[in-house]
Amino acid sequence: MSDSSEDTQIVNKAMEAGKAYFKEKYDLNVEFTRHKFNPPSLGADVGLYGHLTENTNTEVFLLINYETLEIVTAAVPEGLIKK
């Protein structure tokens, strides 16, 4: 990542996809507050860190491929996962 404008667009797209994922998969509304790009040698992934919109103390995490918007992994407190 070299161009900050491009980085911002990538992160915004990833955050929108991440919000949709949490809503669709877990019926949770989330807000992402920070991000971290993986080194390019590890792939085209960005980690998104945030919390539930209804409870800022409940943290969530998502690792997403910013080229394909494929979810690599997600972390949600176990008690919130509906079976």
N, C-alpha and C positions, 0 to 999 in steps of 0.2 A: 504494500500500500504506500503510495507516494503522494498522491494528490488528495488534500484534505477534503475538497468538495466531493470527490469520488468516494472517499471513505464515509462521509456523511450520508450520501445516497445509499451506499451499501448497508450501513448500519440501520437506516430508517426502513429499508425494505425488509431486512432481517427481523427487526423489531415488530413490524406489522405481521409478518408471517408467524412469528413467535406468539404474539397475542392471539391470533386466530387459532393456532395449535392448542394453546392452553384452554381456550374457550370451547373448541370442538371436542378435544380429548377428555378434559377434566371438568368442563363447565366452570372454569375459573376466569375471573378478570384480573389481568396482571398489568403491572407497569414496570418497564425496564428502566433502570436508573444509571447503569454503566455497562460498558462493554470492553472486551479485550480480544484483539486479533491474535490467533495462533501464528507462530512463525511460518512463513511460506513453505519451509521445508516439511512442515507437518500437515500441510493441506490448506484448503481455502475455507477455514472455519473461523467463526467468531463466537466467543462466549458472551452471553447476555445475562446480566445479573439484575434481579429486581425483587418485587414483592407483590402480594395481592393488593388490589386497589382498596379493598374493604379492610385490610389489616396490614399495615406497613411493617409489623413485626414478623410476618410470615414470609420468609424468603423463598424465591424460586430461582432456578438456573436453567439455561438452555444453551446447548452447543449446536450451532446450525451452520451448514455449508452455505456460504453467501453467494456462491455461483448458481447452485441448484435449488436453494432454499429447503433442502432436505434436512430434517431434524436428525442430528447425530445422537444426542442424548438429552434427557430432561430430568430435572430433579424437583420433586414436589414433596412436601411433608406427607408421610404415609397416611395419616389420618384424614387427609383431604381427597384421597383417591377413592372414587366411587366404583364399586365393582359391578 
